[in-house]
Amino acid sequence: MRNVVVVDYGMGNLLSVQRAFEQCGARIIITSSPNAVERAECLVLPGVGAFADGMRELHSRGLVEAIRKFAKTGRPFMGICLGMQMMMETSEEFGIYEGLALIDGRVTMIPRAGSDGKPHKIPHIGWNGLLLPKNREDWNNTIFQDLSKGESVYFVHSFSVAPENPVNDLADCDYNGLSICAAIQAGNVYGCQFHPEKSGPVGLKIIKNFLKIHQ
């Protein structure tokens, strides 16, 4: 059983994350302690809400440097939804704001129209299939190990991540002809724009893969 520290900074859907990880066999510790974050065996940064608010709450609790230090240890890290977006260098949500800079890139608003030019709903809400990016041949040895192309997960977001280096793009989804980054990776550091804890059996499989990786 792996010990998983879930970062509590006042903006995460902590209960659903806790239940999903416990269902997959993890022992959960929810904390806002920088020391506990640095010492974690596995670390999860959940989140819902605006980028600037999330970063402000992390700074106010002294968690920014703790998370950055953990990400360099080689131990498993997962950011979920806003947690994934804050992994980037900057966000354009309601201004320009600095993130954790764990992976090079930025957060931008999803275009208000699809590839056909017709307006579509923002935020992007609902189930959508995971797709391999052009730069990847498979998901071997990642948190998407043994997943089939097109398996659906649950999204709720108005902004999306644009990694600077395509090698960090782990999975995409198609939203009315637009390619949206669904997941990112840099070594031990993973981010999911979707909510694995709300994505049924597929989401649980992703969490189980995360718990097994880098052991």
BAMAR-475554 format. One record per residue (C-alpha): x, y, z. Coordinates in Angstrom, 1 decimal, always signed. Layout:
! residues N
+--------+--------+--------+
!      X !      Y !      Z !
+--------+--------+--------+
!      X !      Y !      Z !
...
+--------+--------+--------+
END
This chain:
! residues 215
+--------+--------+--------+
!      X !      Y !      Z !
+--------+--------+--------+
!   +0.0 !   +0.0 !   +0.0 !
!   +1.4 !   +3.4 !   -1.0 !
!   +1.1 !   +6.5 !   +1.1 !
!   -0.3 !   +9.4 !   -0.9 !
!   -0.2 !  +13.0 !   +0.3 !
!   -3.1 !  +15.1 !   -1.1 !
!   -2.3 !  +18.8 !   -1.0 !
!   -5.0 !  +20.8 !   +0.8 !
!   -4.9 !  +24.5 !   -0.1 !
!   -8.6 !  +25.2 !   +0.2 !
!   -9.6 !  +24.7 !   -3.5 !
!   -9.6 !  +20.9 !   -4.1 !
!  -12.4 !  +18.4 !   -4.3 !
!  -10.6 !  +16.4 !   -1.6 !
!  -13.2 !  +13.9 !   -0.6 !
!  -13.8 !  +12.4 !   -4.1 !
!  -10.0 !  +12.3 !   -4.7 !
!   -9.5 !  +10.6 !   -1.3 !
!  -12.2 !   +8.0 !   -2.0 !
!  -10.9 !   +7.1 !   -5.5 !
!   -7.3 !   +6.7 !   -4.3 !
!   -8.4 !   +4.6 !   -1.3 !
!  -10.5 !   +2.4 !   -3.6 !
!   -7.3 !   +1.8 !   -5.5 !
!   -5.5 !   +0.7 !   -2.4 !
!   -3.7 !   +3.9 !   -1.3 !
!   -3.4 !   +5.3 !   +2.2 !
!   -4.3 !   +9.0 !   +2.1 !
!   -2.9 !  +11.9 !   +4.0 !
!   -4.6 !  +15.2 !   +3.4 !
!   -2.4 !  +18.1 !   +4.5 !
!   -1.3 !  +21.7 !   +4.0 !
!   +2.0 !  +21.1 !   +5.7 !
!   +5.0 !  +22.0 !   +3.5 !
!   +7.2 !  +19.5 !   +5.4 !
!   +4.7 !  +16.7 !   +4.8 !
!   +4.5 !  +17.6 !   +1.1 !
!   +8.3 !  +17.4 !   +0.8 !
!   +8.5 !  +14.1 !   +2.5 !
!   +5.6 !  +12.4 !   +0.6 !
!   +5.9 !   +9.0 !   -1.0 !
!   +3.5 !  +10.1 !   -3.7 !
!   +2.0 !  +13.6 !   -4.1 !
!   -1.4 !  +14.7 !   -5.6 !
!   -2.3 !  +18.3 !   -6.3 !
!   -6.0 !  +18.5 !   -7.0 !
!   -7.9 !  +21.7 !   -7.7 !
!  -11.0 !  +23.5 !   -9.0 !
!  -11.4 !  +27.2 !   -9.6 !
!   -9.2 !  +30.0 !  -11.0 !
!   -5.5 !  +29.8 !  -11.6 !
!   -4.6 !  +33.1 !   -9.7 !
!   -6.6 !  +32.1 !   -6.7 !
!   -5.0 !  +28.6 !   -6.6 !
!   -1.4 !  +30.0 !   -6.8 !
!   -2.3 !  +32.6 !   -4.1 !
!   -3.5 !  +29.9 !   -1.8 !
!   -0.4 !  +27.8 !   -2.4 !
!   +1.9 !  +30.8 !   -1.7 !
!   +0.0 !  +31.7 !   +1.5 !
!   +0.6 !  +28.3 !   +2.9 !
!   +4.2 !  +28.1 !   +2.0 !
!   +3.5 !  +25.2 !   -0.4 !
!   +5.0 !  +26.5 !   -3.7 !
!   +8.7 !  +25.7 !   -2.9 !
!   +7.7 !  +22.4 !   -1.2 !
!   +5.9 !  +21.2 !   -4.3 !
!   +8.8 !  +22.3 !   -6.5 !
!  +11.3 !  +20.4 !   -4.3 !
!   +9.1 !  +17.3 !   -4.3 !
!   +8.9 !  +17.3 !   -8.1 !
!  +12.7 !  +17.0 !   -8.3 !
!  +12.9 !  +13.9 !   -6.1 !
!  +11.8 !  +11.4 !   -8.8 !
!   +8.8 !  +10.3 !   -6.7 !
!   +5.3 !  +10.2 !   -8.3 !
!   +3.5 !  +13.5 !   -8.6 !
!   +0.0 !  +14.1 !  -10.2 !
!   -1.8 !  +17.4 !  -10.7 !
!   -5.5 !  +17.2 !  -11.4 !
!   -7.5 !  +19.8 !  -13.3 !
!   -6.5 !  +23.2 !  -11.8 !
!   -3.6 !  +21.3 !  -10.2 !
!   -2.3 !  +20.4 !  -13.7 !
!   -2.7 !  +23.9 !  -15.0 !
!   -0.7 !  +25.3 !  -12.0 !
!   +2.2 !  +23.0 !  -13.1 !
!   +2.9 !  +25.2 !  -16.0 !
!   +5.0 !  +28.4 !  -16.2 !
!   +2.2 !  +30.9 !  -16.8 !
!   -1.6 !  +31.3 !  -17.2 !
!   -3.6 !  +33.8 !  -19.2 !
!   -6.7 !  +33.3 !  -17.1 !
!   -7.9 !  +36.8 !  -16.1 !
!   -4.4 !  +38.3 !  -16.6 !
!   -0.9 !  +36.8 !  -16.7 !
!   +0.1 !  +34.8 !  -13.6 !
!   +3.1 !  +32.7 !  -12.8 !
!   +2.7 !  +29.0 !  -12.0 !
!   +4.8 !  +26.3 !  -10.4 !
!   +6.9 !  +26.0 !  -13.6 !
!   +7.3 !  +22.2 !  -13.3 !
!   +6.8 !  +21.9 !  -17.0 !
!   +7.5 !  +24.6 !  -19.7 !
!   +4.4 !  +26.0 !  -21.2 !
!   +1.3 !  +28.1 !  -20.6 !
!   -2.4 !  +28.0 !  -19.9 !
!   -4.7 !  +29.6 !  -22.5 !
!   -8.5 !  +29.8 !  -23.0 !
!  -10.2 !  +27.2 !  -25.1 !
!  -11.3 !  +28.8 !  -28.4 !
!  -14.9 !  +29.8 !  -28.3 !
!  -15.5 !  +28.1 !  -31.7 !
!  -14.8 !  +24.7 !  -33.1 !
!  -12.7 !  +24.0 !  -36.2 !
!  -15.8 !  +24.7 !  -38.4 !
!  -16.0 !  +28.2 !  -37.0 !
!  -19.3 !  +27.6 !  -35.2 !
!  -19.5 !  +28.6 !  -31.5 !
!  -19.5 !  +25.8 !  -29.0 !
!  -20.0 !  +25.5 !  -25.2 !
!  -17.4 !  +26.9 !  -22.9 !
!  -16.5 !  +25.4 !  -20.4 !
!  -15.8 !  +22.0 !  -22.0 !
!  -17.9 !  +19.7 !  -19.8 !
!  -18.5 !  +16.0 !  -20.1 !
!  -17.0 !  +12.8 !  -21.3 !
!  -14.4 !  +12.8 !  -24.0 !
!  -12.0 !  +10.2 !  -25.4 !
!   -8.2 !  +10.1 !  -24.8 !
!   -6.1 !  +10.3 !  -27.9 !
!   -2.4 !   +9.7 !  -28.6 !
!   -0.6 !  +12.9 !  -29.5 !
!   +1.3 !  +12.9 !  -32.8 !
!   +4.6 !  +12.7 !  -31.0 !
!   +3.8 !   +9.4 !  -29.2 !
!   +3.5 !   +5.9 !  -30.5 !
!   +2.0 !   +4.4 !  -27.3 !
!   +1.4 !   +4.9 !  -23.6 !
!   +3.7 !   +2.2 !  -22.4 !
!   +5.3 !   +2.8 !  -19.0 !
!   +3.0 !   +5.8 !  -18.2 !
!   -0.1 !   +6.2 !  -16.1 !
!   -2.1 !   +5.3 !  -19.3 !
!   -0.5 !   +1.9 !  -19.6 !
!   -3.0 !   -0.6 !  -21.1 !
!   -5.6 !   +2.0 !  -21.9 !
!   -7.1 !   +1.9 !  -25.4 !
!   -7.2 !   +4.9 !  -27.6 !
!  -10.6 !   +6.7 !  -27.3 !
!  -11.4 !   +5.6 !  -23.8 !
!  -13.5 !   +8.3 !  -22.2 !
!  -12.8 !  +10.4 !  -19.1 !
!  -14.6 !  +13.4 !  -17.5 !
!  -13.7 !  +17.0 !  -18.2 !
!  -14.8 !  +20.3 !  -16.7 !
!  -12.6 !  +23.3 !  -17.8 !
!  -12.5 !  +26.6 !  -19.7 !
!   -8.7 !  +26.8 !  -20.1 !
!   -6.3 !  +24.4 !  -21.5 !
!   -2.6 !  +23.6 !  -21.2 !
!   -0.1 !  +24.2 !  -24.1 !
!   +3.2 !  +22.5 !  -23.3 !
!   +6.2 !  +24.2 !  -25.0 !
!   +7.9 !  +20.9 !  -25.8 !
!   +5.6 !  +18.4 !  -27.6 !
!   +7.4 !  +15.5 !  -25.7 !
!   +5.5 !  +16.6 !  -22.6 !
!   +2.1 !  +16.1 !  -24.2 !
!   +0.9 !  +12.7 !  -22.9 !
!   -2.6 !  +12.7 !  -24.2 !
!   -5.1 !  +14.9 !  -26.2 !
!   -8.8 !  +15.0 !  -26.8 !
!  -10.9 !  +16.3 !  -29.6 !
!  -13.4 !  +19.1 !  -28.9 !
!  -15.3 !  +19.9 !  -32.1 !
!  -12.2 !  +19.6 !  -34.2 !
!   -9.9 !  +21.3 !  -31.7 !
!   -7.0 !  +19.4 !  -30.2 !
!   -7.1 !  +19.9 !  -26.4 !
!   -4.2 !  +18.7 !  -24.2 !
!   -5.7 !  +16.1 !  -21.8 !
!   -2.6 !  +15.1 !  -19.9 !
!   +1.1 !  +16.0 !  -19.6 !
!   +4.2 !  +14.3 !  -18.3 !
!   +7.8 !  +15.1 !  -17.5 !
!   +9.5 !  +12.0 !  -16.0 !
!   +7.8 !  +11.3 !  -12.6 !
!   +5.5 !  +14.4 !  -12.9 !
!   +2.1 !  +13.9 !  -14.4 !
!   -0.9 !  +16.2 !  -15.0 !
!   -4.5 !  +15.3 !  -15.9 !
!   -6.8 !  +18.0 !  -17.2 !
!   -9.7 !  +15.6 !  -16.7 !
!  -10.8 !  +14.2 !  -13.3 !
!   -9.7 !  +10.6 !  -12.9 !
!  -11.6 !  +10.4 !   -9.6 !
!  -14.8 !  +11.1 !  -11.5 !
!  -14.0 !   +9.0 !  -14.6 !
!  -15.3 !   +5.6 !  -13.5 !
!  -13.4 !   +2.4 !  -14.2 !
!  -11.0 !   +4.1 !  -16.7 !
!  -10.1 !   +6.8 !  -14.1 !
!   -9.5 !   +4.1 !  -11.4 !
!   -7.2 !   +2.3 !  -13.8 !
!   -5.2 !   +5.5 !  -14.3 !
!   -4.9 !   +6.0 !  -10.6 !
!   -3.8 !   +2.3 !  -10.1 !
!   -1.2 !   +2.8 !  -12.8 !
!   +0.0 !   +6.0 !  -11.0 !
!   +0.3 !   +4.1 !   -7.7 !
!   +2.4 !   +1.3 !   -9.4 !
!   +4.7 !   +3.6 !  -11.4 !
!   +8.3 !   +4.4 !  -10.2 !
!   +8.2 !   +1.8 !   -7.5 !
+--------+--------+--------+
END
